[in-house]
Amino acid sequence: MPLPSSVDVAIIGAGAAGLGAANALKDSGRSIVVLEARDRVGGRAHTIMAAADITFDLGCGWLHSADKNQFVKIATQLNFEIDKTRPPWREQSFDTGFPLAERLDFNKALDAFYDRAEEAAKQAIRSGKDAAASAYLEPGNRWNPMIDALSTYINGCELDAVSILDMDAYEDTEINWRVRRGYGALISAYGTSCPVALNCIVTRIDHSGERVRIETSQGALTADKVIVTVPTNLIADEAIRFHPTLPAKIDAARGLPLGLADKVVLALDEPQESRGALPKDGNLRGATMRTAMGSYHLRPFGQACIEGYFGGSFAQELEDAGRGALAAQSIDEITALLGNDFRRKLKPLAESRWSHDPFARGSYSHALPGHAGQRAVLAAPVDGRLFFAGEATSPNFFSTAHGARDSGERAAGEVLRAIR
């Protein structure tokens, strides 16, 4: 849609949070517009057809805490099929590289770490003293590097950058489903009825006057209320400048940086009916005893492909190495586990590069030690005119698309109450 000169409510960002706010406001009788820097909606949710018969989510792919996830209801309303196949994360499809006895030993060490972390969080709540989650790894435990590797997938960073209070605050019901046509496709469909101005990069928000003035790459507009839903790294880097400045918001965003979790998809040239076919929705990783490692989802939805996952500083290293590095690393790791014959069966199709995306600069937020309380600071409205949403403002579902959506709906409610 063309950029209006004036609206009641301007929403910055057409990711899950911005679309959640827009859907909550669209029947309010107020004029709204969603300003989106990209040429598409969805933000860090993006489904592509990596090949003619392979659907791939470059960003979020799992309906986490599905029993409390509003996108499950939305999927039903929009006729998107939900796949309830159990995630293979704690399983292993091949003993090669990670025998059963070692997997059991690893899971025992992992569960013990989480038990210590949970108890530490209870003590931290009582004392008010936060700490890094890495402090609760058992000294000298051989599995510590792999536990740290799991943190890079879950938090986007290693445990030394994770607040124990924040880790404890996350609500995980351990029910995880998927959208067969793609989570990004679902969120895009959720935004179909929203008034969105694409390719509209917001550079400055001037809230010094009677109305808020928003400067963009397509010109300026004014609004009575503004909902900001951009990722924390953009606020921390002042990619969008506020006038007057908002130092509390910038500090909060810097305490809630986006970690990095990247994905790659490899086509698998092996007929399903063949004797050596990989299992549908299988899992593969090696007992590498190092944090710099990938994890692999075999034939998701039964598709002829393998998805690889990398996180934290190793994902950053691979991104910085250039396009194709994620795929090359994946092929090397997979062939080391399953045999060199697989090298000729695997073909790179697509990969994410979220830290190099100028409108994301990372994947999802984590609270640095001592900064768990910054989520509430970031979420707080300013002068009844500026409102903030996004997964980083969610108290319990941060790092998820549904947490972002819910935060947008929350901010929309704050706008309506302020108007009244």
N, C-alpha and C positions, 0 to 999 in steps of 0.2 A: 504494500500500500504506500501511497505518497506520504511524505512527512507533513503532519498538520502543524499549524503555527501555534496552536494552543489546545491544551487538554486539561481535564480535571486531574487525571492521574497518569503519570508516565512511569513505565516499568523498564528498567535497564537490564537487558539480558533475557533471551528467549530459551533458556535452559529449563529444566524441570521446575525450578523455583519461580522463574518469571511466568511460565505458563500456568503454574498453580495459582499465582496471584491474579493473572488475567482471567482465568476461568472463574475464580471466586468473585470477580468484579463485573463480569460482562453483563449481568442482569441487574446491576445496581442502579442503573439510570445515569451513571457517570460516564463521561467520555474518557476513553483510555487508549493508550498506544504502547506497544512493546517495541523497544529499540534494540535491534540485534546487529552486532558487528559482522557476523558471518552471513553467508548467502543461504543459510538454512536455519531451522530451529532445532532445538535439542541440546545445544551446548556440548557437554561431555558425554552425552548419549548419542551415538551415531551408528546406525546399522548400514552396512553396505552389502551388495552381492559381490563377494570376492571372486566368484566364478558363477557360471550359469546355474549351478545347483548347490551353491555353498553360501549360506547366510552367515555374516560375521559381524559381531558387535565390537567396534573399535574401542568403545568405552564400556559403560556398565552393561552387564549381561545377565545378572542374577537378581531375581525378586527376593532380596534378603528379608528376613522376618516376614514371610509371605502372609502369615495369619494376621499381621498388623499393617500390611502394606496396601495403601489405597490404590496403587496401580493394578492390583489384582482385580478389584471391582471395576476399575476403568477398562481393563482389558476385556472383561466380560461384556461391558456395555458397548465396546467398539468391535466386538466379535474377533478378538485376538485369542488364539489357542494358547492355553497355559500347559506347559509340560511339567509334571510333578515328579519326574525322575530324580531320585536322590543324588545329590552331588557326590562325586567320587573322591573328594579331597583327602579323606583319611584312609583311603584304600590304595592298593597297588595292583596293577594288572599283571605284572611280571615280577618274578623273584630276582631276575637278573639285575644286579647292581644294588638291590635293596631286599635281601631275604626276609622272610617272615619274622624270624627271631629278632632281627635288628629293628624291623618296623615296630614290633611290640615293645622293644626297649625304648625306641624313640618316643612312641606315644606315651609310655609311662613317664618319661622325662618331661614331655610337653605338658601333660596333665599336672604333674607336680609343680612345674613353673607357674601354671595358671592358678593353682591353689595358693601358692606363696604370694602371687601378685594380688589375688583377691583379699587375702588377709592383710597384706601391706596397705591396700587401698582403704580398708576399714580403719586401720590405725591412722592413716593420713587424713581421713575425714575428721577423726577425733582431734588430732593434733594440729590440723591445718597446714601440715608440712608435706608438700608434694615431693616426688622423686622420679627419677628415670626408671622405666620398666626394666632396663638392663640390670639394675641393682639386684634383681630377684632371680637372676639366673644362678644356678648352683655352680659355685666356683669349680673349675676344672672338669665340668661335665662334658663328655665328648660330643654331645648333641647340641651344645650351645650354638654353634654356627648355623645349624639347620633350623633351630628355633628362631634365630635372628632372621633367617631367610623367609620363614613364614610371616614374620612381622613386615617384611618388605612387600609382600603381596597384600596383607591385610591393612597395614597402615601407610604403605608407600614409603616407608623409611625403616631404618634399623631401630632396635629397642632403646638405644641410648638417647634417641630424640623423641621418645614417647612418654607423655605424662602418665603416671600410674593412676592418678585420679580420673583422667580422661578415658583411659582404657577401661576402667571399671564402670564408667558412666554409660558406655555403649550398650544398647539393649539388643541382644541377639536371641531370638526365640529358636534358633537352629532349624527353622523351616525355610528352605531355599528352593524356589521354583524358577522356571525360565519361560520366556515368551518365544514361541516357535518361529515367529516372523521377525523377531529381534526386539530387544528392549528399546533401542533407539527408534525403531519404526513405530512402536507403540507411543512413545513420548511425542514423536512428530505428529502422529494422528491426533493425539490429545490437544495439540496446538492448532489444529486446522481451523477452528472457528475463532481464533484470537486475532485481533488486529495487529499485525506485526510489520514493522518497517525494517527490511533486510538491508544488509550492506551499510548499516548506519552506525558508525563508530562514535561513541560518546567520548569526548575529551575533557569536558569541564562542566561542573555543576555549581552554579552561582546561586547561593541561597541567602544573599545579602539583602535582597529587595523584598517587596511585598509578595511577588510570585517567584517561583524558582525558574531560573533560566538554564537551559541545557544546550550546550554547544556540541554539535555533531559534525561528522564528515559531510552531511547533506544539508547543513544549515542549522539554525537555532530554533528552539521552540520554548514555550513557557508552560508551566504546570503548577497547579495548587499543591499537589502532593507528588512525591517521587519515591519509588521503591527500587532500591539498588540490590541486584542479585548477582553481581559479578564475582568471580573467584577471588579468594583472599590475596593471592599473589599480585593481582592487578591493583588492589587497594594498597597493599604494602609497597609496591613499586611506584605508586602514584601515577599509574597509566591514565587514570581519571583523576583530575585535580578538583578539589573542593575549595570554594571560596565563600565564606571564610574557611580556613583549613580545619580539619577534624583530627587532631593529633591522637585522641583516644581511639578512634577507629583505625588509624594507621598502625598504632601500637598493638591493638588487638589482632589485626590481620597478620602482623609480623610474628605474633605468638602462635598463630594458627596457620602455618605455611602449608602449601600443597605438597604432599609427597608425590612420588612417581611410581606408577604401575603401568607397564606397557604390555601389549599383546601382539602376537604374530600368528598368522594362519598359513599353514603349509598344505598344499594339495597332496593327497595320498594316492598314488597310482597303483592301487591294489584292489582288485575286485572283491566285493564283500563276500562272495561265495567261495573265494579261493581258500585253500587250506590254511594259509598263514595269515588270514585276515585278523586285524586288530579288533578287540572287543568294542562294541558300541558303548559310548560314555565311560570309557576306561580312564585310568590315571597312570601316569608314569613319572617318576623322578628317581634319581640315584642318591645313595647315601654318600654324598660327596664330601661331607665334613667341612663344607665351606659355605659362606653366606652367598657368594656369587654363583648362583645356580638358577636354572629354570625349572618350571613345573609344567606338565603337559597333559592336556585333556584330549584323549584319543576318541576320534570319530564322534564329536558332539552331535546329538540328534541322529546319529547313524550316518552323518555326512562323510564323504570321502576326504577327510582332512584331519589335521592335528592342530590344536591351538596351543601356543606356548605363552607362558606368563613370566615376566621378569619385573622386579621391583627394586626400589631404593637406589643406592649409589651404583649398583651394577647396571640397572636399567639406564641410569643417566650416562654411564660410561659407554654403553652400547649405542644409545641415541647419539651421543657426541661423536662416535666413530663414523656415523653417516648411515644413509639408507642401506638396508640390506644386512646390517650387522646383527640385528635381532634374529633374522632368518638364518644367517650363517651359524650363529651360536647355537640355535635350536637344532639345526641339522647335525652339528658336531656332537651335541649332547645325546640326541636320540640314537645316532648310529653307534656311539660308544656303549649305549645300553642294549640296543636291539640287534646290532651287527651292521657291518658296512654295506650289506646288500640294500639297506634302507636308503642309502644316500641317493641312489638312482630313482627311488620311488617318491622322493619328496621334492616339491616344487614351491618356491615362495610365491604367495599370492598378495598378501597385504600385511601391513604392520602399523601400529599406532606410534605417534611421536609426540606425546602430550606436553612434554616440557618445551618443545620447540614450537608448539601452537601458540601464536601471539595472544590469543584470546582466552587461553587457559593457563599456560605456563606451569602445568603440573596436572595431577590427577584428582586427588581429594585430600581434604585437610586432616592434619593431626595436631594435637596441642603439644607444644614443647613442655618439658618439665617446668612446673611452676606457672603454667599459663592456662590451665583447664578452665578457669573462671572467665577467660576472655571470650568464650562463646556467647555468654550473656551480654557482655559489653558490646560485642559486635552487633548483636541483635537489637539493642535498645534504640528506639526512635530518637530523632533529634528535632527539638522545637516543634513537634507535632506536624512536621512537613517532610522530613526525610526518614525513610523506613528501610530496614535492611533484612534481607532474606538470603537463602542459599544453604547448602548442606552444612557449611561451617557454623551456621547459627543454630543448628538443631541441637538440643541438649542431649538427646539419647540416640538419634539416628543419623548423626553426622557421617560423612563419607558415602552416603547412599542417595540414590535418585528419589526414593520416596521421602527421605528426610528433607531433601531440598524442596520437593513439591509441597509437603506439609508446612514448611517454613514460609513459602509464598502465600499459602492460604492464611497462615497466621498474620503475616504482614498486611494482607488485604483487609482482614478484620480490624487491625489497628487503624488503618486508613479510614475505614467507614466509621469507626468510633470517634476518631478525631474530627471527621466532617460533622457528625451529629453534635 
